[in-house]
């Protein structure tokens, strides 16, 4: 029996607001409601939403990050269930609307409900296209076990769970577009070998031409993903589960799972069933209204506007804004005239930007092309009548902000076209920000314009995080964060305020480091959960704060620290460094870079025994065994019978040395001996960021001591120079001279004192190359060398306490901390389910 929802308990006598019903709780539907609320729509409308999925609204763009393990499934939700309650929205999650009665103005849902409306919005989105392939379904009509679409959180969870089962080692992804490549890359992170089968002649043929596709293929194959283009899947093999795929004109591929990423199709069933006009998708006019229906609107991927159907986020946002203007009456003249689509994404780790035409169409079109396949770089611009009508950038997206604006706005172009691709007199980044039009879109994921950011800043919000929270700019894929910051700084005209949260040591506890440490000591808090319970607002635990707190507590309490493994990153839980394919690297300790024939034989035997795919010398003078599955780690450590080399975690890593005076003709100090002594003393100590050290036996500096966190150089007269704050990675910085001392014992004393001062005062993840200039080398000399503040003995004692508490983490091979410590499973958090009423 059908129940009339308006007579349910939710109706309030005297509530004269119009009943607004939204079919679809995806990104477009929820965005339309947000836009309506922003225009005061809650006063006019009593809002009810229906969604197929039993969850709140989430960012579908981030599913590939969930698949790869970079993001927790709970972290991609855009609106929590509380958001619906706070905005007085009735959400029917997990309920499908089957039909609309346009004359009675009712929607009928599969839970037997009939819900009346005054205004109806259809935002049913799209679904994965499943090509007609033999064997795709079981006789019962379900997907064959091992076959997955890639469209929803449940799809993604299913793929992760299936891929992590030990015997599932190979996968085939059908579709070499954006989604297929993301799926392939994500599956690789679980240790699965992946083939991509694509019917087009080149990858991402909808976004780029064959030359760009060839460069992309080269980059993708370099990641270990096999690519089969111009190839079509004709059958899924296996009666009870996936065992392979059959290709047309090519050998079969054995596999354990198949991911179908062959495109999407608009969800139009409810519109078709209800007699609404549908071609490729639901027809709408420039007001996002369904023709001949005064009170029915549609928005998003289910919509066809002027013949176009969009599958990108930015057009949906533009449509939602126009729709809200009309539904609320905020701007009855608002019109949607279509979108010029541009995408800027990181596809399988490769920067990709695409807009407009892929190649010239007319004889008069100009075509500027630069290709450097060896670096995975390809740039192409199509120019017509001195305006950009298309561009493709691969592997180098530094010019994409300017090119996007030139494409959108028809900006005049420099006569020297090559400057569009390189910084040869073209606008630099700062000039580009100032020159952007107000309606230039800064954040494509959330459709945030430069003007919206500027208005937010001028409205009084002058912190970067505040602007990001208010506008959602930078809250999607995150690729625009730098540009968001630049726009905020430009709009604030130098008056950007410091975000109070920026001073917090970790985001979940509103205290700076000194206050946090004082509170921890005062209350005797020895575990991460205890800190949250005592110091976090409402006692709420924050996953982004756990690693920093765990590191801090271990530094503060040494042997008295209560270890909670869920507070650690996977590297720290299994004492190895996770690689991009989901395996781990094993680096045994070689103090000072010194080893022995016996150790080398053992390493070689282990590499043979466990089929280690790569044995690599590291930059820190050690040997890296790469490609070790997690479950093999304890056995590898046992057979090596060597301590951990700490090539993971935020801790003391290694001491690089040269051969020094013992063998080198120029050596003036025994650098090897001192390096070994330093590494033996400080091995494994926790710190806010990793610490790399070096000792050189003479000023020729063969151990590169001047660019280490702590570097020591032997000089004439048997003396030693100590440098701090150097770096030679993503940042290059020559260390500052802390002191010149007479003997190795003083070197160890001052190096330890500096590291302890850094451990106690540096921000979480702040490397010494930032800490030293922030604090000042003069201050450091005064505190550490001259003991001007009387802290020397205290720093020495605290460091000694940590040194005394050292335990080789690889000893857990015989006594795992938890039963599942070295299993491959990665359980996902179960999201809250909304009961169907």
N, C-alpha and C positions, 0 to 999 in steps of 0.2 A: 504494500500500500504506500502510495506516495505521500510524503509529509510536506506540508507547505511551510517553508522555512520562516517566512515572515511571521508566522504565528508561534514560533518557538520562543523560548525564554529570553532570547537576545533582544527582541523588540521592546522598545520602551514606549509606554503610552505618552503621547504628546510629542514624540520625536518626528518632526516634519521634514527632516532631511531626505533628499532623494536617495534612492537605493542604487548604489554603484556596484556592479558585479564585474569582477575580472576573471576571465578564464585563462589561467596560466600564471604560474608563480615563478617563472624563470627571470632572466636578466631584463628582458623587455617589459614584462608585466609589472615586475616590482619597480623598475625605473619609472614607468608611467605613473604608478601610484605615488612614488616619491615626488615626482614633478607636480602632481595634483596637490599633495600635502603642502608642498612649498608655496603653492599659490592660494593657500587657505582653503583647500578643498574639503578638509575635514569638517568645516562648518556647514558646508553645503551637502555633503554626501555621507551616507552610512556605507562603509566599504566592506565588501565580502570578496574574498579571493579563493580560487580553487587551483590546486596544483596536483599534478599526477604523482610527483615524488613525495615521500613522507617526511620531508624536511622543510626547513626554511629556504631562503633564497641564497644561492651560492654563485661564485664566480666560475663559470664553466671554462673560462680561458685557462684557469690554473689547474685543471685536471691533469695536464701533462706533468706539472710539478709534483702533484700527489703521486702519480704513477712512478716517477723517478725517485721518490722518497725525499725530495727537497722540501716538501711542504706537507704538513699534517692535514688530513681531510677536514678536521675541525677548524683549520685556519683559513679556509677559503670562503667561509660564509660571509655574505654581504650584510644580511639582516638576520639577527637572531630571532628566536621565537618571542623573546621579550619585546623586540621592536614592534611586532604586530600588536601585542597587547598594549604597549605604551601608546600606540597610535589608534587604538580602538578599532582595529581591523580584525574581522572574523576570518581566520584562515582555515580552510578545509584542506589540509595536507594529505596527500595520498588518495585523493578523491578525483575521479575523472568525470568531466561533463560530457555527456553523450549527445545531447540535442538541445536546440534552442527553439522555443515556441515564440516566434517573432510577434504574433498577434496577441497572445495572452501575456507576452513579456515575462516568460519564465525560462529558466535553464534547468535541465533535468540531469542529475548526476547519478553515478553508478552506486551510490549508497542509498538510492531510493528517495532522494530529496528533490523537491521542486522549489527553486529559489526565485522569487520575483525580482525584477530589476526595473529601474527607470532609465538607467544608462548602462550599456554593456560594452566592455572592452574585451576583444579577443586577442590573446597573446600566447598562442599555443606553440610558437617556435617551430622547431624542425626536429626531425629524427634522423638517425643514421640510415643511409641507403644501403640495403642489403641486395647485392646483385644476384640475378638468377643463376646460381651456381649449384650444380648437382652435389648432393650430400651435405648441403649447408644445414638442413633441418633434419630432425629425427622424424620417424613416421607419425609421432604424436604432435608434430608441428612446433616443437621447441628447437632452439639452436643446438646443434650437436655439441656435446660436452667438449670443451676446449676451444669453442668458437666464441668470440666476443665482439660486440660493437664497442665504440669508444665515444660515449656521449654523456654519460651520467656518472655520479659518484658511485653508484652500485656497479656500473660497468667497470670502473677503475678499480674498486676494491676486489672485484672478482678476478681481474687480470693479475693484480698483485698477489693475491692468495694462490692462484693457480701457478704463476711463474715461480713462486718461491718453494714449491714442492721439488724435492731434490732431483727427481727423475725427469723434470720438465726442463730440457736444456736447449730446445730449438723452437723458434717461432717464425711464422710468416706473417707479415703485415701486407694486406691487400690495399694498395693505394699509396702512391708516392707524393701526395700533396702535403700540405702543412701538417695536418693531423696525423697522417701516416708516419711521417718522419719523426714527429714528437713521440708517437707510440713506440716506434722502433728504438729510439734513444732511451725512452723510459724503461723498456723491457731489458735493454742492455744492463741497466743499473742493477738488475737482479740476477746477473750472471747468465743471461739467456743469449744464445747466438741468434741473430735476426737476419732474415732475408726480406727485402721489400720488393713486392711484385707490383709493377705499375703499367697500366695499359698505354699510357701516353709515351711519346718518344723521348721525353726527358722529364726529370723530376719537376714538380711544381709548375707544370705547363700552364696552369691557369694564371700564374703570377709572373712568369718570366719566359723569355725566349730560349731557343736551344743553346745558345752560347753560355748564357748564365746557368742554364740547367746542367750543362756539362761541367762547369766549375763547381756547382753545388754537389753534383754526383761525386766528383773527385774528393771533396771535403768529407762527404758522408761516408764514402768507402774507406777513407783514411781512419775513420772511427771504428772500422771493423764491421760495418753493416754492408752486407752484399745487396746489390741493386740489380733488378731485372726489369729493364724498360721495354716498351713495345711488346709486352707479354701479358697474356690474359689468363686468369685462373678459370679452369673449366670444371673442376670438381674438387671437393674436399674428400680426402681418403680416410677410411676407417669407419667401421660399422658402429662401434660403441663409443668411441671417442676419436679425436683428431689424431691421425697418424701421418698425415702428409697432405700435400696439395698437388693436383695435376695441372700442368700448364699446357697451353696450346703451343705447339711447335717448339717445345723445350722439355728436357727431362723433368720427372717428378721431383719434388723437394720433400724430404722427410722432415717432419716437425711434430711438436707436441701440442702446439696451440696456434690458432689463427686469429688475428685481429683484423676486422673489416673496417677500413677507414676510406671508403670509396666515395665519400661525399655525403651530403645531407639532402633531405627533401622536406619541404614545408609540411607541417601538420595541419591539414585542412579538412579532416574527416568531419568534425563537428559542423563546419561551415557548409560542406557539401550536403550532409544529412539534413541540415536545417534550411536548405534552399537559398543560401547566400551566393553571390556571384564569385565563381572561382575559375581561374585559368591555371597558370603555373602555381599561383597562390591566391590568397583572398584579395580581391580587388579593393582598392581604397582610392579616394580622391586626395586633393592637396591638403585637405583638413584631417586626413587619416580616418575619414568616415567611409563606411561601406556604402556604395551607391544605392540610392533610394531607401536608405535606412537612416532616419534622423538621429536615432539614439544608439546606433551600434557603430563602434570604432574598432579598428584592428591596428596592431603595431608589432614590429619585429620581423623575425625571419619568416613568419607565416604570411607576410604581406607582399602583394605585387603593386607597385606604384609606378605609373607611367611605363609599364612593361618591364621594370627592373625588380629583381628579388635580391635582397642583400643578405650576406652571411657574415658580415663584420659588425663589430660593436658600435663603431662611431655612427653609422646611419640610424641604428636603433635609438640612440640617445637623441639624435636630432628629431626623429619621428615622435618620440615620447614627449619632447618639449612642446611641439606643435599641438599634439593631442591634448595635453594638459591645458594649454592656452584656451582651447575650445571647450573642453569639458567644464572648466571653471569659469569661462567667460572672461578670463584675464586679458585675452587679446583675440577677439573674434576675427581679426584680419590675418592672423598668423597662417602661413602657408609652408608646406614642405614641398620643395621643388626638386628633390632628389639629392644624392650625395656623390661627391667626387671621392672615390675610395683610395685610400693610401694605407699600406700596412707597414709596420716596422716591428719586427719580431726577431727573436733568437730561435732559429729552427735547428734542433739537434746540436745546439752549441754554436751555430753559425749565424752571425748577424745578417738579417735579410730585410731589405726595404723594397717595396714595390708600389708603383702608382701609375695609373693610366696605361698608355700603350707600351707594349713590350718591344716593338720594332717600328721602323718607318712604314707608313701606309701610302704616302704620296712621293712622287719623284722629287718634290721640293722640300720634303722633310729633311732636316739635318739630323745626323746621328753621331753622337760623340761616344766613343767606346774605349774603355781601358780594361785590359784583361791580364791578370798575372796568376795563372792557374796554380803555380807552385806554392803560392801563399794563400790560395783560396780566395783571391780578390777579383771581383768583376764589377765594373761600373758601366752603366749605359744610360744615356739621356736622349730622348727624342724631342726635337724642337720644331715647332711649326709657327711660322709668322712671328719669330722671335719670342715665342712663349713655350714653356715646357709643357708637353702633352703626355709625357711618360718618362719614367725613370726606374731603373733597377740597380740596387746596390747589394753586393754580396761581400761579406768579410770585412768591410770597412764602412761604417755608417756615420762617420763623423760629420759629413755634410748633409745628412738627411733632414735636419731641422730646416735649414735654409731651402733645400730643394722642395720640401713639402709645401712650404709657404709660397714658393715661386709657382709651384704646380697649382695650388689652391687659388691663389690670388692673381696669377698672371703677371707677376712682378717683371720689370724690365731686366734683361739679362746682360751680362758683360759681353763686350765684343770678343774677348778672348775666352771662348767657350770652355777651354780646359780648366779655367779657374772655378768652374762649377763643380769639378770633381776633386780639385786639390786647392790648398791654401796658397794660391799664387796671385794674391791681390784681391780675391773675393772677400766677402764679409767674414770676419772672424766670429767666434761664438758670441762674444759680448755684443758686437754690433748687430748680429743676427737677432738677438733677443729684443733689443730696443726697436728694431725695424719690423718686428712681427706685427701684423694687424691684430686688433683686439679680439676678433673672432677666430684667430688662428688657434687650432686645436693643439694643446700641449700634451694632454693625456688622451691617447686614443682609446685606451681600455674603458675609461669612464667618461669620455666625451667632455673633458674640461678645457675650456678655452683660456687663452692668455687674459682676456678681459675678466673672466670669472675669478681667476686668481688675483688679478689686480684689484678687483672690487672687494674681494675678501680682505686683502691687505689694507686697503683704504677704509674698510669698515671697522678696522681696529684690531684685526688679527695679524700680528706681525711676527709670529714665530713660524718656522718652517713646518714643524709637526702640526701646529694648529691649523695652518692653511691646508695641509694634506688631509687632516681629519674633516675639516669643514667642506672641502670641495671633492674629496676622494682622488684628487690628482696624485699620481704616483702609487696608488693603492691597487693597481691591477698587476700587470706583469713587472712593473717597476723599472722598465727601461727608460722612462722619461724623468726619473728623479733628479738627475743633474739639471735638466732643463727647467723643471719646477723650481728648484733652488734658485737658478739664475733669474727666473721671472719674479720670484718673491723678493730677491735682493734688488732687482731693478725697480719693482713697484714700491718697495719700502724706502728707496732712495738712500740706502745706507743705514736705515733705522731698524734693521732686523733685530728683534729682541731675542735674547737668549731664552731658549725654552727651559723652564724649570726642570723638566724631566731630563734635560740633557746633562744636568749635574748629578743625577742619580747614578749610583754605581751600576745598578741593574734596573731595568724599567719597572719591575713589579714591586719594588720597595722604595718608597719616596725618601731616601736618605742618601747624602753623599757618602763617599767612602769612609771618611774619618768618623762621621756620625754613625754610620752603619757598624763599623768595627767596634766603636765604643759601646753601642747597644748590644752587640753580640757578646762582648766580654762581660758587660754588666749583668746580662741575663743568663750567661753561661749557655748560649745556644750553640749546639755542636752538630746539628744536622740541618740540611736545607729545609726540610719540612718544618722544623722547629722555628727557623727564621721566618718563614711565611706566616706561620700561626701567630707569632708574636709581633711581627713588624709590618706585614703587608696589610693594606686596607681590607678589612673584612676577613683577614686571614686567607685571602685568595691566593692560590698558587699560580705562578706565571711561568709557562714553559720556557720563554725566552730569557728568563732570569736564572734558571737553574744552574747552567754551566758556570756562570760567573760566581754564583754563591758557593758552589761546590769547591771551586778553585780557591776562593777566599778563605773558606772555612778550613780547608786542608792546610793552607799556609799559616793560618792563625793557631790552629790547635794541634797540628802535626799528628802525633800518635793518638791523640784524644778525639780526633775527628770521627764522626759517625758517618760511615760511607753509605749513601743511598744511590744505588746504581741507576735508578731512573732519572737521576739528576745529571747524568753524564751523557755526553755525545757518544755515538756508537764507537768511535775510535778509542775513547777512554774506557768504554765498557769491555772491549776485547783487546786492548793494548796493541793495536795495529792500525795502520792508516788505510781507510777505505778508498778504493780506486773507482774510477768512473764506471767500470763494468760490474761493480758490486763485490769484487774480490778484494783481498787485502795485501798490503806489502809487509814484509817481515825484514827488519833491519837489526841484526845482532850488534851488540856493543863491541866497538874496537877503540879502546881508549886512546885518544891522541892520534887516531888513524893507524895504529900499530896492530898488526895481526901476526899469525905464525903459520908455518906450513900445515901444522895439525888442524888449526881452525879452518884453513882454506880447504883441506880435504873433506872436513865434515860438511862445510857449506856446499861443496860440489856434490857430495853424496846425497845430501838432502834435496838439492835441486834435481838430481836424477830420480830419486825415489818418489818424489811428489810431482814430477813432471812440471816443475816450475817453468812457466813460459818465458820469463825474462830474468836474467841476473844482471844487475846494473850497479856500476860504481856511482855513489852519490857525491854531491858537492861537498859533503862533510867528511869525506875520506872513509866511507864505510861501504858495505855491500848490501844491496837492496834485492830481496827476492820478491818479485812481483807476480801477482796473479794467484795468490793462495786463497782457496775457499775458506770461509769462516770456520767450518767444522774441522778443517785440517790444522788450524793454528796450534792447538795444544800438542799435536803430534810433531809438527815441524819444530816447535820450540824444544820439545823433549829430545829430539834427535840432534838438534844443534848443540844443546847443552851449553848455551852461552846466555849471558844476561841480555835484557832488552836494551836496544840502542836508543830508545825514546825518539823515534822518527814520527811521532804523533803527539797530539795534545798541546796544551799551553804550558810548557815546562822547559827546563834546561835540556837542550838537545845534545850538543856535541862540542868538542874542542878540536879544531883543525890545527895541524902543526906542520912545520917544515922539518928537515932533518937536523937543522941546527949545527952546533959546533962539532958534534961527534963525527959527521961525515962531510959537511959542506966546507969548502975552502974559505968561505966568507963568514961563516957562522961565528957569532960572538957570545951566544948563550945557548944553554941546553934546552931548546924549545920543546923537544919531544918529551923529555922528562917532566918539565913543568906542565905541559899540556895534559899528560896522563894524571898528574897529581891533582890538577884542577878538576878534571872530569871525574876522578874517583871521589873527590870531596862533594861535589855539588850535583851528582847524577840524579836526575829525576825530580828535582825540586819544582814545585808548582810556581807559576808566575802568571801575571795578567795576560801575557802573550809569550810566544816561544822565545827562547834565548839561544843564540848561537855565538860561540866564542872561537878565538883563534890565538895561537902563540907563534910568533915569528922569531927566528934565531938571529936576525940581523935587519938593518933598515931596508934591505931589498924587499922585505915584506912578502915572501913567497906564500905565506899562509893567508894573505889578504886580511891581516889583522885590523887594518884601518877602516874596514867596512863591516865590522862585526858589532854585536851588541856590547860585548866586552872584547877588546883586542889588546894583546900584549906584544911588545916589540923589544928585542934585546938591542942595546946600544953599547957603544964603547965604554970601557971601564967597568964592565960587569953589571951595568945598571939596566933597568927595565922601564919602558914607558907603558902606561896603561891608558888606553883610549876607550871611551864609552859613547854609545848612541850612534854607531855606524850602521849602514845598511847597504845592501847591493842586490836587492830584489826589485819589486815593483817601484820602490823608492830607492834612490841612490843618495847616500850621505856619508861623508867622511866623518869618522868619530872625533869627538873632542878630547884633547889631552887632559886626563884627570890628574895624573901625577907621574913623576919619574922617581923610582925607588931603587934601593940598593940591593935587594935580595928577593928570591922567589917567595919566601914566607910572607913578606909584606905584600907582594903581588896577590897572593891568595887571600890575605886578610882584607885588603881594600876591594878586591873584586867581590868577595862575599858581602862586604858591608854595602857596596853599591847595589848589588842585586837585592839584598834585603830591603834597602830603602826604596828601591823601585817596586818591589813586591807589595810593600805596605802603602805606597802613595800613588801608584799609577792607576789610571782608569782601566776598566775591563777592556781587553783587546788593544790597549795602547802600547805600541812597540817602543823600545828605548829611543828610536830615532825621532819619535814625537815627544817622549817624556823628557829627554835631556834638554832640548831647546826650550820646552815649556817651563821647566824648573830653572834652567840656567846652570851652565857649567861652573860659574863662580860659586853659586850657592852649594852645588854638589861638592866642590873642593872643600868649602868651609865645613860642611857637615861630615863628610866622609874622611877627608884627609886630616883636617885640622881639629875635628871633633868640637866645632865651635858651639854646638848646641848640647853637648854632653850626651849624645845618643849612641856613641860608638859601642860601648859595652852592651847596651840593650840590643843593638842591631846584631852584634856578634853572637849574643846568646840566643836570639831568635833564630838566626841561621843555623847555629849548632843544633838546636832542637829539631829543626827540619832534617838536617843531615843525619842525625841519630835515628830518625824515624823511617829512614829509607828502607823499603822492601822491594826486591825485584818483582815487578808485576807479573812477569812470565811464570812465577812460581805457582800462579793460579791454575797452571795447566794440570796439576795433579789434584787440585782442590777448587773446582769452579765456585765462584761467589754465589751464583744462582744455577739451578739445574739447566736452564736454557741459555746460559751465557754464550755458548759457542754453537748454538743451533742457528739455522738460517732463517727461521721464521721472523717476521716483522709484524706483529699484530697491530691492526689499525684500531683506533678509538671508535667505539660504538657511538654513533650520534643519537641524540634524543629523537624518539619517535612520537609523532603526534597521533593520538588515537583517533580513529574514524568514528564519528558520531552517527 
